[in-house]
Amino acid sequence: MKNYTKNILLVGMLMVLAFAKAQTTKPIPNRAEKTYEKFAFIDSRQILERMADRGYKSVEIFSKLGDTYYFNNDYKNALKWYEELFKLENESIPTEYYFRYAQALKSDRQYAKADLLLKNFKMKRGSLDSRLKNLVNNPDYLDKIDYQKGRFDIESVSINTSYQEFGSAFYGPKQVVFASARDSGVFRKRRHSWNNMPFLDLYVADRAEDGSLTNARTFDDRINSIFHESTPTFSADLNTVYFTRNNYENKDLRRDKNRINNLQIFKSVKVEGEWSEPQIVSFSEDSYSTTHPALTPDGKYLYFASNMPGTMGDDKRFQQTDIWRVAVFENGEFGEAENMSVINTEGRESYPFVSESGNLYFASNGLQSLGGLDIYVSKINKNGSLDRPVNIGESINSVDDDFAFIIDESLKQGYFSSNRNGGTDDNIYKFDQIEDLKEICEQVVSGVITDQITNQILESARITLIDDSNNILVVTNSNAKGRYAIELECDKTYFIRAEKMGYNTAEEIINTPSVKGELVLDIELEPQSVKGGVGDDLAILLNLNPIYFDFDRSFIREDAELELQKVLAVLEDNPTMIIDIRSHTDSRGTEEYNERLSSRRAASTRNYLINKGIDPSRLTSKGYGESELVNECSDGVSCSEEQHQLNRRSEFIITSM
């Protein structure tokens, strides 16, 4: 608005992420009491590479090795391992590896092969293949604003003058009330000292069927005063009005502690055809402004703009205000003021209006806009919550200030105010809505990043959102609680990548539904190396898949051999490490038989490692039978085969370093 001071505050934020480990000083223990503690540092990538070099093949080995290069943009080496992965022709290959393999192929200019792979990828995803078409990047805010373009025909109204006209309100079906600084010629009309312009008063104009406005005249002398009046709102029966005025009551001009005269909301009711003396509403105070009231059609809530305590942007120098709401009770009293936080920013949100269908329109310069104040709409849900705001687009919005939007939805006709080029100041424009709001469906995905081994939350993990054309869309970090949240579009395919120093990168594919909502995606990061000491279980440190034995058998299964190779690699890298192999059975069979069976299994595991070159003196083994079950599947309890198999397991306890 041209005659209101505009300020832009540029805030530079320096974010320093510090990582430190605290140390405590302890007395040196007596040598007879404690020997020096030794630890092993176990690198998962080295283990996998050693297994691959020895000829072992699995989805886990090749996919993880490919990922270690892919996530470092080393597509040449990633291609090597992804090619090995797809040679397996294994149905268990996760679908996202079709995408990663294709990207690696494209980096090697193997476009035809990549295209064929992606076609197979789409076929594998079945009904979701339409989401994997070569779509444009996720639209930025200008794209989304442009998406709403052309929904309105607008033109200036004839009641505009060379002074300010803005903030219109419907006054029944055939009249509109608005604020104007025009000099009506009334002898008491005063001018503001800092711009030599007349103070604002409320005026009323006749509204024709085509929306044109004529015959502008002052609204009511009881409402208008020697100071500013603007932005009225009327009850459905037209017997109550709320409006904005300088904090002036009973011939007393009130100021806050800084000697500032704030704006306040006043209320007047019609008694026997005459407006009562306006009174300041109870939720207003001298220390802050309350402005631009807007009643809901049922009169149960009053929305307004204010910089009252709790406002997101509370620096009064920059006219920072939020949209608030109070309940209006039948006795005329008000409820507690509620901040509409989902639509507010640290900038300026103001000029609310609630339509018959429950759409909240408002102006903001804190949300992404074309420039200055833009007009947004947010759906008011049945429970009173608000949807995320949508910029209503050109031609209503422009690079200048656009605000004070009102609409008669039955006629798809209304008015807004703007100081755009072509006007003389803040002017009122009428519009015809020729197309409804084009809904932009959005999802919010959120989750927690944790350590796969310890379940510890991971702060400052780097989270990257990537589209299905490998374009990076968003980069953010997990917060102090390990949480992240990203907005996505509906009915699309994305990849969410989580990275942190010292951990293997993880990436998850996510297909957003076609309706708005929220998705939860927690991500566990696997440490690149872990520290193991006496008493630790290598099965836990290495995040081993359970080493299972078939029922009533003690031979090493093929899947168990892959896991034992990881144990073997650790023993080879730590030649002084001694481990105790502990084997367990399920509860089926007698206790005596299970103890003998578990002892055979422990011995079988020990012999496997000895046959691979480990000194027998570094390995002990013992069977525990069914004495240490991990679930309730004891004798007499009915359990599934899968539940019983959980108890047929091995542990590898470090007993010496």
N, C-alpha and C positions, 0 to 999 in steps of 0.2 A: 504494500500500500504506500503510495507516494508520500503521504503526509504523516507517516509514522516512521520514526527512526528505525533503520534496519541495521543489524549488526551481524557480522559473521565471525564466529570465534573459531580459530584454527588451533586445535589442541594436538601437540606432538606427544606421543606416548612411547617411552623407552621401556621395553620389557626385557628384564635381565633374568635369565633362568640360571640359578646357581645350584650346583649339586655338591654336597659335602658329606663326608663321613665323620662322625664324632668318634673320638678315641678317649678311653679312660685309662688312667695310669694304675697299674696293679703291681703289687710287690712281686719280685722274682721268686718263683716257688723253689723250695728245697729240691735238689736233684733227686733225692731219694723218694720224694713225694710225687714228682711229675716230670715226665720227659718232654722234650720239645715237640710241639704239635706240628704235624706235617699234613699238607693238603694237596689234593690232586685237582688240576684245572682241566676240565673235560670239554673239548671243542666238538660240537655236533657235526659241523661241516667236514672236519678231518675224518671223523668216523665214517660218514657216508661215502666220502671219496675213497677211503681205503676199502670199504666193502665193494664199491663199484669196480675198483682196480682188480679185486680178487674174483670178479665175474659174477657177483651176486646181482640179481635184477629184481626190482619191485617198483610199484607205483610210488611208494614213499621215498625210496632212494633217488629216483630220477626226477621226481617233481620237486623235492626239496633242494636238490643240487641245482636244477634249473632256476629255481626261485632266487637262490643266493646271487646269481648273476643278473637275472631279469630285473630285480629290484635295485640293482646298481647300474642299470642302463647298459650292461655289457651283453648286448643281444647276441653277439657272436658265440660266446660260451654258453649262454642260455639256450641257444638253438641246438647246440651239441647234445645237451641233456634232455631237452624236450623231444628231440628226434628219437632218442633212446626210449623215452617214456611212451611215445606213440607206436613204437615197434612192438610193444607188449600186446597191443590190441586188447587191452583189458577194459571190460565194461565198467570197472570201478573208478576209472580216471575221472576226476571231478570236471564238470563242464567248463569251469573257468579256464582250464588249461587249453581248451580249444582256442580260446581268445589269446592267451599268452603265447602259444605256439605260433598262431597266425601273425602276431606282431613281430615275433622274432624272424619269421619267414619274410615278412615285408622289409625288414631291415636288411635282408640279404637279397632284396629285389626278386624274391620268388613269389610274385603276385598271384600267378595262376594257382599255385599250390595253396597259397593262403586263402584265396577266394573259395576254392573247393573245400578247404577245412572249415571255413565259416558257414558254408552251406550245410555241412554235416552238423555243425554246432547248432544251427537253427532247427534242423530236423530233430536233433536230440532234445531240444527244449520243447518240442511239440507245439501246443497251442500258443506258446509265448513267442513264436518266431517273428511275429510282426513287430515285436519290440526290438528286434535286432537289425532292423533295416538301417540303411545308412542315413540316419537322421541328422539334422543340424545340431550344433552344440546346444547345450542347455541355455535358453535365452537369458541374457542379462536383463537388468531392470529396464533399459531402453527398449529392448525387444518386447517385454511384457506391456509396457506403456503403449507402444505402437500397436500391439495386438487389439487394444480397445479403441483404436482410432476410428473416427467416422461414425460414431453412434449418435451424434447430435448435430442438428442444424441450429445455429445461433445467430442472433442479431441484436444490436443495441436497441434500447427502448427510448421512446421520444421524450420521456420525462427527465432524462439526463441533462445536466447543466454543466457549466464550467467549474462548478464546485463538486464536492464529494457526494456521491449517492451510492449506498451499499446496504447490505444486511437486510434484505427483504423478508417478509413473513406473510403467509396467507391470512387474510382477515375475512373469513367466510369465502364463498365461491366466487364472489365478484369484486373483491377488493384486495389490495396488497398494501401493507404498511412497511415503510423503509426509513432509513436514516439519511439525512442530507444536511450539508453545511450551507445550503443556499441561503442568501440573505432575503428573507421574505418581506422586508420592509417594515416589520414590526419595530416600534421605537425601542423596545428593550433588547433587541437582538445585539448581543455582545460579540466581540472578536477575541480569539485566543491570543495571548501575548507573544507566544513564540513563533507563530506563523501568520499572524494578522488575518486569520480566517475565522468566519463565524463559527460559533459553537454548533454542534450537531443537535438537531431536533428530529422527532419522529413526524413523518408525513404519511398520508394515505392517498392512494391513487385507485382509479377504477380499472378493473381488469376485463378486457373484452374476450370473446370466445377464442380468438386467435392468439391470445396472450399479450397483446399490446396494452400499454398502460397510458392512461390519460387523466387529466383533471387532478393534478397533484395539489394537495393543500395540507395545512398543518393538521396533525392528528387530534390532539386534545390538550388544552392549556393546563389541565390538572396534571397531566403526565409530563409535558415538556417543562423544562426549568431554565434557569439562566446558565446552566452548565450542559455537559454532553448527555444526550440520550441516544441509544442505538439498540439494534438487534433484539426486537421484541419476539415473544412467542405467546400464543393465545390458547386457552383451553377450547375444547371442542364446542362448548356452548357459547364461546366468545365473552364470557362473563369474568374471566380472570386473565390478567396479562402479567408476564414477567418481562423485564427489560433491563438493559445496562445503563447505569448513570454514574457520574462521579459520586464519591462518598460524601453526599450532601443531604442532610436531613434536619428538619426543623430549623432552617436557616443557619445550620452549623456545618461548616466545611471541615471534615475530619481528615487528619493526617496520621501517618505512622511515625515511628520513632526517628525516622530519617527525614521527616517533614514532607513525605510524599503523599499526595492525595490519590489514593487508589480508586479503581473502578469497582462498583458493587452491583449486585443484582437486586432489583426492587420488585415489589409485588403490589398490584392494585386490583381491586374487585369492583364490579359494576353493581351499584345499589340504586334501584329505581331509575335506571338509565344513565347514571352519572358515575364516573370513575372516582373511587375513593382516593384519599391522600396516600401516595405510594409509601411503602414501608420496606426497609432493608430486610432481606430474608435472614433467618436465624443462623444459617451456616456461614454467613459472611462476617469478617472481622476487619478492623482498621488496618491490620498489619499485612494484609495481602489483598489481591484483587480477585473478584469473582465476576465473570463476564459471559456474554453470549448464551443465554439460557435457551433450552430447547425441550419442550414437553413431548412425551410420547403421546401417540394418538389417544390412548386410554386415560391419560392424565396421571398415571401411577408413578412415573419417574420423571425427574428433571435432570437432563444432561447440561453441562456447562463447562467453561474453560476457567482454569484458575492456576495461580502459582502458590497455592496454600502449601503448608508443610506436607512433605510426602511427594511433591512434584519431582519428576525425574530430573528435569533441568530447572534448578531453583535459583539461578543467578538473575536477579531482577534487571540487571543492566541490559540483558539481551532478550527481554520480553519472552522468556521461556515459560510456557504454560502447558498443562496437561488437560485432557478431557476427564471430567469427573461425573459422578452420578449420585443423586440422592433419591430415596423413596419419598413420595408425596402421599401422606395419609389423608383419610377422609376428613379428619378434623383440621386439616390445613397445616399440620406440623410436618417436619421432615425427619428422615432417617439419617444415619451416619453417612458422611461423604465417602464414596468409594472410587478409588483411582482405576481407570480403565487401562490397566498397564499393558495389555496385549497390543494396543494401538499407539501408545505413547512413546516418545523418545526424549533425548536430552535437548531436543529443539523445541519448536513451538507447534502445539496442536490446539486448534481453536475452531470456532464457528460450527458447532455440531447442529445437526438436523436429523430428526427421526421420521421416516416415511411411514405410510399406512401399512406397508408390508413388513415393517421391522428392519429396515436398512438404516444404519447410522452413517450419515455423510458428515465429513469434517475436513478441515484444511490442515496441512502440515508442511513445514519446511525441514523437518527432521528425517522424514522418510525419503526414499529415492524418488526424485522428481525430475520434471523438465526444467525446473528453475523456480526460485522463490517459493511461495505457497502453492501447493497443488491440492486438488480435491480428491479424497479417497472415500471408499465405501467399505463398511464392515457389517456383516449380517449379525443381528442380535438373535441368538438362539433362545429356545423356549425357557432354558434354565437361567437366562440372563447373561450368559457368557458371550463373548464376541469372537467372530472368526477373524483371521488375519486380514489386514486391510489390503484393498486393491486400488491402485491408481486408476481413475475412470477414463484416463486418456485424453487425447486431443479430440475435438476442438475445444472442449471445455477448459482443459489445462493448456498452459502456454509457458513460455520462458519467464513470464512475469508473475505477479501475485494473482492467484485465482482462489476464491473463497466464498463463503456464505451461500452455499448451494441449497436450494429447496426444490422439491418436485411434487406435483400433483400426479400420482401414479395412475389414477383413473383416466386422465387425459394425456398422460405421458408428456407433460408440459411443465415448465418451471422457470426459475431465475437463478442467476448467480452473479457475483460481483468480481471485477477484475480491473487492474490498472494497465492492461495491455496496450500496445501501440494501436492508435486509431481512436482512443478515447481521450478525454481531456483531464481525467483524474481517475479516482475510483468511480467506476460506472457500473450500472446494472445492465445485464444482458438477459434476454429471454431465450429459451431454447425449446425445441421439440425433440424428444427422444425417438429416434427412428429404429433403434435396435437395442435389445436388452443387453445387460452386462454379459460379456463373454467370460464364462467361468474358467479360471486357471486352477486346475486341481493340483494340490501340493501335499506331499507327505513330509513328515519329520522323522528321521531315523536317529536314534540315540542309543548309547550303550556305555559300558565300562570296559576299560582296557586293564588287563591283569597279567601277572606273571603266571605262565602255564604250570610251573612247578609249585610255587609257594602260594599262589592266589593273591599275592600282594598287589594292591592297586598301583598303576603306573601313571605318574604325573608327567605331563609334557611329552607324551607320545605324539608323534606327528601323524595326523589323520589326513589322508588325501582322497578326494572324491574324483573319480575318473568315469567318463562316459564310455559307451561301447565303440567309440572311434579313437580311444586312447587319448582323449583330450583331458587335461587336468582342469577341473572346474572350481574346486574349493580346496584350500589347505588350511587346516586348523590344528589345535593341540588339545589333548585331554587336560582337564583342569586338576586342581589339587585332590579331588576325589576320584580321579581317573575317568571322569565322564566327558563325553562329547555329544554334540547334537548338530545335525546338518539338515537343511531343507532340500527336498528333492521334488521333482515333478512326478505326477502320476503316470502310470502306464509306460514306464521306461526301464531300461536296464542300466545299472551302475555297478562300479567296482569300488569298494571301500578298502583302502590300504592303510595299515597301521605299522609304524616304524618307530624304533627307539634304539639308541646306541647300546650294544651289548646283547641285542635280541635279533632273532631271525624275523624278517619282515613277513607279515601275514596279510592276506587279501581275501575278501569275501565278495561274492557276487550277490546282488540284490535286485529283485524285480519288483518295482512298486505297483501296487494295485491301481485300478482305474478309478477309485474313489478316494477322497482325502482321508487322512487318518495319521496314525503314529505307528512306527515300527521300532522294535528293540533288536539291536545287534551288538551283543557283547563279544569282545575279541580277546583271545588269550595269545600272548606272545611267548614263543619258546626261547629261552636263553641260549645264546651262542656257546656259552661255556658255563659250567657250574662248579662250585667248590665242594669237594667231598672230603670228609674226615672220618675218623674211627667212629663206628656206630651207625653211619649212614648206609642206606640201602641203594645200591646202584640202580635197581629197578625204578626207584623214584627219581633219583638224580638224572637218569637218562630218559625219563618218561617212557619207559619201555611198554610196548604193548604186552599184555599178560602172556607169559610163556605157559601155554596150556598143554596138557597131555590128554590123549583120548582116554575114555573110560576103561579102567582096568589095564592100562598100558603104561610102559615106562620108556618107550623109544622117543627120540627127538623128532617132532613134526617139522615140516618144511617151514611153516610160519615161525615156529620157535627158533629155528636155526638163524633166521634173519636177526632176531633180537639178541641171540647169544653172540653174534658177530660184533655187536656193539660192546658187550661186556668184554669180549676178547680184545678189542681195540684199546679199551681203557687199561686192561692188565698189561698189554704190550707197551703202552706209553708210560706206565708207572711200575717199573720192574721190581720194586720192593713191596708193592701192595699185596696184602693177603686178604682173602675173602672167605666167608663161611656161606656155603650154598644151603639154603633151607627149602625143603619141598613139603607141600601140603596136599592133602586129598580132600574129597568131599566125604559126606557121612555115610554113604552107602557101603555096605560091607561091615565086617566086625572091626572093632578098634585095633585088634592085633593084626588083622590082615592089612588094614590101611596104614598102620605104622610100617609094616614091611614094604608095602607098595611105595610109600613116600620115600623110604630109604633107598629103594632101587632107583626111583626117579632122580633123587639128589645125586646118587652115584653116577647115573647116566649123564647128567648135566656136567658133573665134574670130569668124567672121562672124555666128554666132547672137547672141553677146554684143554685137557692134557694132550689129546690127540692133535690139537692145533698148535702145540708147542709151549704151553704153560707148564712151568715146573710144578710137579705134584705137591711139593712142600708149601706152595702158596695157596693151596685149595683144601678146605675142609668141607664136609657135607654131613647133613643130618636130615632125617625124615621126621616130621611131626604128626603124620597121620591126620586125623580129623580133630585134633586137640585145639586148633586155632582157626575156627571157621570165621569167615568175614561177613556172614549173614546168618539168618535164623534157620537155615536148612539142616537142622540136626536130625537125629534118628526120629522117625515117626512123623516128620513134617513133610507135607506134600509140596514139592518144588519142581520147577521146570528144569529141563536139561541145561538151559543157559544159566540158571541160578546155581545149579550144582557145579557147573564148569568154573564159576568164579572162585570156588574154593580149591580147585586144582591148579595151584600156582607155585612159583618159585621166587625166592628172595635171595639177594646177593649182598650180604652185610660185610662192610669193611671192618676187619678186626685188627689190622695193623698197616702202618704206612712205612 
